[in-house]
Amino acid sequence: MLLGGRELLHGVVPATLAGALGELPGEIRFSLPLAGRTTIGVGGRADCLIAPQTIDSMVGAIQLCRRHKVRHMLLGAGSNLLFSDQGYRGVLISTERLMGSVIDGETVNVSCGEPLAALLFAVGRVGVRTLDFLVGIPGRLGGAIAMNAGIPAQSIGDIVQRVTVLSPRGEVQSIGVEECRFVYRGSAIRNERLPVLSAQLCLSGGTFDRDALLAERRTRQPLAARSAGSTFKNPPGLFAGRLIEEAGLKGFRVGMAKVSEQHANFIVNLGGAQSAEISEIIDIVRQKVYKRFRILLELEIEVVDQ
C-alpha cells in the first residue's frame, strides 16, 4: 500500500524503487519523521519507510534495495539508535508487523519483529521463567540478537540455538550459535549487518526473579525518560556510568539533552532535544573520561548519520 504520495519522494529513493516497494504486502511512507520512531525521540525525516507484512516481503524489500544500490537498514523498536537531525537518506525497513512466537517443547521460534515484552508474556503464560532476564529491555527480537542484549548474568546469545538471516548474496540461511559469534553487546550479525528474520531460542536453564530485576532497573535507570538506553559499553572490569560520574559529568546538559542524574550512562531527552545536542554530549563525555582515566569509551548505541 502506497501512502503519502509519490510527490513527497526525495533523497536517494528513485520512483522505480518506490513503485516496486509499494507492490509488496505491507505499508510504505515517504518523508516520515523519525522522532516518533526512536525511544530517544530525535531525528529528522527518512526518505522512505516500508513496514512489510510478511517475512517474504521483508526479504523482497531488502533485495530490491540491494538491486537498486540504495542505502537501507532495518528498524525495530528504535532503541539504541541515534538518527541525525538531517534524517535518513534511503529506505528504512520496519519489522513492526513481523511479530509472533511458537513454543515447541523446550524451544521457542520467534519472528524478528516480536517485542521482547510480548515474548516474555507468551512464554510466561506456559510457566517459563528462563527468559525473564530480558525484562525491562526495550526493543524487538532482531535488534536484541544483533546486539546480544541482556544483563551481566546472562545475554540472549546464551540461549540462541539458531538464527535465520538473509546473507549478503540474498540467500535465506539458518546459522548456528557458533557462526553468530556473540560477544559483549555485539555479534557477527551486527558487525556484518545481516538481517535477522527469525530465531530459535532455548527455554531450558536457570530462572530469574523478574520482579526483582525490574525493580532494580526502575531504581537505577531512568526508564520513564526518553533515552536510547545505555550510551556506552562497559569497559572490561569497569562501569561506564561510574567513570562518567567520577569525571564530574552526571547531570551535564547541552540544550534539551542531559546526562541522567539517575544513571550517568544514559543521555535523556528533556523534551525537544536535537540529535546534535546528544552527539555533543557524547563527544564531551568521551573526551573527559579519556583525559581523566585514559579509557576511550566505546558506543553501545548506533549513531546513524544522514
C-alpha positions as CSV (number, residue, x, y, z in Angstrom):
1,M,0.0,0.0,0.0
2,L,1.4,3.4,-1.0
3,L,0.8,6.2,1.5
4,G,2.0,9.7,1.4
5,G,2.0,10.2,-2.3
6,R,4.8,10.0,-4.8
7,E,5.0,13.8,-4.8
8,L,6.8,13.5,-1.4
9,L,9.6,11.4,-2.8
10,H,13.0,13.0,-2.3
11,G,16.6,12.0,-1.5
12,V,18.1,8.9,-2.9
13,V,14.9,6.7,-3.5
14,P,14.1,6.6,-7.2
15,A,10.5,6.3,-8.3
16,T,11.1,2.9,-9.8
17,L,12.2,1.5,-6.5
18,A,9.4,3.2,-4.7
19,G,6.9,1.7,-7.1
20,A,8.4,-1.8,-6.7
21,L,8.3,-1.5,-2.9
22,G,4.7,-0.3,-3.0
23,E,3.8,-3.6,-4.7
24,L,4.9,-5.6,-1.7
25,P,2.5,-6.7,1.0
26,G,2.7,-4.0,3.7
27,E,2.7,-0.3,4.0
28,I,5.1,2.4,2.6
29,R,5.5,6.0,3.6
30,F,7.7,8.8,2.4
31,S,9.3,11.8,4.2
32,L,8.5,10.2,7.6
33,P,9.6,12.0,10.8
34,L,11.9,9.7,12.8
35,A,11.5,11.3,16.2
36,G,8.4,9.2,16.9
37,R,10.2,6.0,15.7
38,T,13.0,6.1,18.3
39,T,13.0,5.7,22.0
40,I,15.1,8.9,22.5
41,G,12.7,10.9,20.3
42,V,15.1,12.7,18.0
43,G,15.9,12.6,14.3
44,G,14.9,14.3,11.0
45,R,12.9,12.7,8.2
46,A,13.5,9.4,6.5
47,D,13.2,9.4,2.7
48,C,11.2,6.2,2.8
49,L,9.9,3.7,5.4
50,I,8.3,0.3,4.5
51,A,6.7,-2.0,7.0
52,P,6.5,-5.4,5.3
53,Q,3.5,-7.6,6.2
54,T,5.4,-10.9,5.9
55,I,9.0,-12.2,6.2
56,D,8.9,-12.8,2.4
57,S,8.0,-9.2,1.7
58,M,10.8,-8.1,4.0
59,V,13.3,-10.2,2.1
60,G,11.8,-8.8,-1.1
61,A,12.3,-5.2,0.1
62,I,15.9,-5.8,1.1
63,Q,16.7,-7.4,-2.3
64,L,15.0,-4.6,-4.1
65,C,17.1,-2.0,-2.2
66,R,20.3,-4.0,-2.9
67,R,19.4,-4.3,-6.6
68,H,18.9,-0.6,-6.9
69,K,22.0,0.1,-4.8
70,V,20.0,2.2,-2.4
71,R,21.1,2.6,1.2
72,H,18.8,0.8,3.6
73,M,18.6,-0.6,7.2
74,L,16.3,-2.5,9.4
75,L,14.3,-0.6,12.1
76,G,12.9,-2.3,15.1
77,A,11.6,-0.5,18.2
78,G,14.1,2.3,17.7
79,S,16.1,1.7,20.9
80,N,19.9,2.0,20.9
81,L,19.6,4.3,17.8
82,L,20.5,8.0,17.3
83,F,19.5,9.4,13.9
84,S,20.8,12.6,12.5
85,D,18.7,15.8,12.6
86,Q,19.0,15.8,8.8
87,G,17.2,12.4,8.8
88,Y,18.0,9.3,6.8
89,R,18.7,9.2,3.1
90,G,17.5,5.9,2.0
91,V,14.9,3.2,2.9
92,L,14.1,2.1,6.4
93,I,12.6,-1.4,6.6
94,S,10.5,-1.7,9.8
95,T,9.9,-5.0,11.5
96,E,6.9,-3.8,13.4
97,R,4.4,-6.1,11.7
98,L,6.6,-9.2,11.8
99,M,5.6,-10.5,15.2
100,G,4.8,-13.8,16.7
101,S,6.3,-16.8,18.6
102,V,5.7,-20.5,18.6
103,I,6.7,-22.7,21.6
104,D,7.9,-26.2,20.6
105,G,8.9,-28.2,23.7
106,E,12.0,-26.7,25.2
107,T,12.4,-24.2,22.4
108,V,10.6,-21.1,21.1
109,N,10.7,-19.9,17.5
110,V,10.4,-16.1,17.3
111,S,9.9,-13.7,14.4
112,C,12.3,-10.8,14.1
113,G,9.7,-8.1,15.0
114,E,8.4,-9.7,18.2
115,P,8.8,-7.2,21.1
116,L,10.8,-8.7,24.0
117,A,7.9,-7.8,26.3
118,A,5.5,-9.8,24.2
119,L,7.9,-12.8,24.0
120,L,8.2,-12.8,27.8
121,F,4.4,-12.7,28.1
122,A,4.0,-15.6,25.7
123,V,6.4,-17.9,27.4
124,G,5.3,-16.8,30.9
125,R,1.8,-18.0,30.1
126,V,3.1,-21.6,30.0
127,G,5.1,-21.1,33.2
128,V,8.5,-20.5,31.6
129,R,10.7,-18.1,33.6
130,T,14.1,-18.7,31.9
131,L,13.8,-15.6,29.7
132,D,13.0,-13.2,32.5
133,F,16.5,-11.7,32.4
134,L,15.2,-9.7,29.4
135,V,12.6,-8.0,31.4
136,G,12.5,-4.2,31.0
137,I,14.8,-4.2,28.0
138,P,13.1,-2.3,25.2
139,G,13.3,-3.5,21.6
140,R,12.4,-6.4,19.3
141,L,14.0,-9.7,18.8
142,G,16.1,-8.9,15.8
143,G,17.9,-6.0,17.4
144,A,18.3,-7.9,20.7
145,I,20.1,-10.7,18.9
146,A,22.3,-8.4,16.8
147,M,23.3,-6.5,20.0
148,N,23.3,-9.6,22.2
149,A,21.1,-7.9,24.7
150,G,21.0,-8.9,28.3
151,I,22.3,-8.4,31.8
152,P,25.7,-9.2,33.4
153,A,24.5,-12.7,34.4
154,Q,23.1,-13.7,31.0
155,S,22.7,-12.5,27.4
156,I,20.3,-13.6,24.7
157,G,23.2,-15.1,22.9
158,D,23.5,-17.7,25.7
159,I,20.1,-19.1,24.8
160,V,20.2,-18.8,21.0
161,Q,20.1,-22.2,19.1
162,R,19.7,-21.0,15.5
163,V,19.2,-17.7,13.7
164,T,17.7,-17.3,10.3
165,V,19.3,-14.5,8.4
166,L,19.5,-13.1,4.9
167,S,23.0,-13.5,3.5
168,P,24.8,-10.7,1.5
169,R,24.1,-12.9,-1.6
170,G,20.4,-12.8,-0.9
171,E,20.1,-16.3,0.4
172,V,17.9,-17.2,3.5
173,Q,20.3,-19.1,5.8
174,S,19.9,-20.8,9.2
175,I,23.1,-20.3,11.2
176,G,24.2,-21.8,14.5
177,V,25.3,-20.0,17.6
178,E,29.0,-20.5,16.7
179,E,28.5,-18.6,13.4
180,C,26.8,-15.8,15.3
181,R,30.0,-15.1,17.3
182,F,28.3,-13.4,20.2
183,V,30.3,-11.1,22.3
184,Y,29.5,-8.4,24.9
185,R,26.8,-6.3,23.2
186,G,27.7,-7.5,19.8
187,S,27.8,-10.3,17.3
188,A,28.9,-11.2,13.8
189,I,25.2,-10.4,12.8
190,R,25.7,-6.8,13.9
191,N,29.2,-6.4,12.5
192,E,28.2,-7.9,9.1
193,R,24.8,-6.2,9.2
194,L,23.0,-9.5,8.5
195,P,19.2,-9.0,8.5
196,V,17.6,-11.3,11.2
197,L,14.4,-13.0,10.0
198,S,13.7,-15.2,13.0
199,A,15.4,-17.2,15.7
200,Q,15.1,-20.3,17.8
201,L,15.7,-19.9,21.5
202,C,16.3,-22.5,24.2
203,L,13.7,-22.4,27.1
204,S,15.6,-24.7,29.5
205,G,18.0,-23.4,32.1
206,G,18.0,-21.3,35.2
207,T,15.2,-19.0,36.2
208,F,15.3,-15.3,37.1
209,D,13.4,-13.2,39.6
210,R,11.5,-11.0,37.2
211,D,10.1,-8.6,39.7
212,A,13.5,-8.1,41.4
213,L,15.2,-7.4,38.1
214,L,12.5,-4.9,37.0
215,A,12.6,-3.2,40.4
216,E,16.3,-2.8,40.2
217,R,16.1,-1.3,36.7
218,R,13.5,1.2,37.8
219,T,15.7,2.2,40.8
220,R,18.9,2.5,38.8
221,Q,17.8,3.5,35.3
222,P,15.7,6.5,34.0
223,L,13.1,4.2,32.5
224,A,10.5,7.0,32.5
225,A,12.7,9.3,30.5
226,R,13.3,9.3,26.7
227,S,16.7,7.7,26.0
228,A,18.4,5.3,23.7
229,G,19.4,3.0,26.5
230,S,22.9,2.7,27.7
231,T,25.1,5.0,25.7
232,F,28.4,3.4,26.1
233,K,29.7,-0.2,26.6
234,N,31.2,-1.0,29.9
235,P,35.0,-1.3,29.7
236,P,36.4,-4.7,30.9
237,G,36.0,-4.9,34.6
238,L,34.6,-1.4,34.9
239,F,31.3,0.5,34.6
240,A,30.9,3.3,32.1
241,G,28.3,5.1,34.2
242,R,30.7,5.2,37.2
243,L,33.5,6.6,35.1
244,I,31.3,9.3,33.7
245,E,30.1,10.2,37.2
246,E,33.6,10.3,38.5
247,A,34.6,12.6,35.6
248,G,32.0,15.1,37.0
249,L,29.5,14.7,34.2
250,K,26.4,13.4,35.9
251,G,23.7,16.0,35.2
252,F,25.8,17.6,32.4
253,R,23.5,19.3,29.9
254,V,23.6,20.6,26.4
255,G,20.3,22.3,25.3
256,M,17.5,19.9,26.0
257,A,19.7,16.8,26.3
258,K,21.2,15.8,29.6
259,V,23.4,13.1,31.2
260,S,20.9,11.4,33.6
261,E,21.3,12.1,37.2
262,Q,19.9,8.7,38.0
263,H,22.4,6.7,35.8
264,A,25.3,8.6,34.1
265,N,25.5,6.1,31.2
266,F,22.1,7.3,29.9
267,I,21.6,10.5,28.0
268,V,18.0,11.7,28.2
269,N,15.8,13.9,26.0
270,L,14.2,16.5,28.3
271,G,11.8,17.4,25.5
272,G,12.6,18.7,22.1
273,A,16.3,17.8,22.1
274,Q,18.3,17.8,18.9
275,S,20.4,14.9,17.8
276,A,23.3,17.3,17.5
277,E,23.0,18.1,21.2
278,I,23.1,14.5,22.1
279,S,26.2,14.0,19.9
280,E,27.9,16.9,21.5
281,I,27.4,15.3,25.0
282,I,28.7,12.0,23.7
283,D,31.9,13.7,22.4
284,I,32.4,15.7,25.6
285,V,31.9,12.6,27.8
286,R,34.4,10.6,25.8
287,Q,37.0,13.4,25.9
288,K,36.7,14.0,29.6
289,V,36.7,10.3,30.6
290,Y,39.7,9.7,28.4
291,K,41.5,12.7,29.8
292,R,41.0,11.5,33.4
293,F,41.2,7.7,33.1
294,R,42.9,7.2,29.7
295,I,39.9,5.0,28.8
296,L,38.2,5.6,25.5
297,L,34.5,4.7,25.9
298,E,33.0,2.7,23.1
299,L,29.5,3.4,22.0
300,E,26.8,0.9,22.7
301,I,24.2,2.9,20.7
302,E,24.4,3.2,17.0
303,V,24.8,6.7,15.5
304,V,23.2,6.8,12.1
305,D,24.4,9.7,10.0
306,Q,22.4,11.2,7.3
